[in-house]
Amino acid sequence: MAHSKKEDPATVCQAFEIIFSLLSKIDEGTDDILFFADEGGSWEVGVDWENVLPAWFKVLSATAGPSEYAQRITTVLKRHYKHGRIKMFAVARKIATPAQRQALQERESASSS
């Protein structure tokens, strides 16, 4: 998160994507990841989504086109932060460029109907 303020946005965005990919892999529950917990799931990792997501939105906004921005945010929120989705969509809209904001709004409308 700290690197999102001072490092190359593309590099930081790639790091976030790797972490999100690992979390999704944990949720698949296959035998190729050893995970010590009573119940396997990425929620056991304890990600502070309230702080992680805005940092990611910032670097994603700087590196992604409108449709990619909207698609990636929708996917990550659906997989990892469903209960805070509405709040985080609002944060993502504030950070987005006007074109990204429009794409995000269209994607939100399509997914809620």
Summary of the structure (lengths in Angstrom):
residues: 113
radius of gyration: 14.5
end to end distance: 33.2
largest distance: 44.0
contacts: 296
relative contact order: 0.14
helix: 77%
strand: 0%
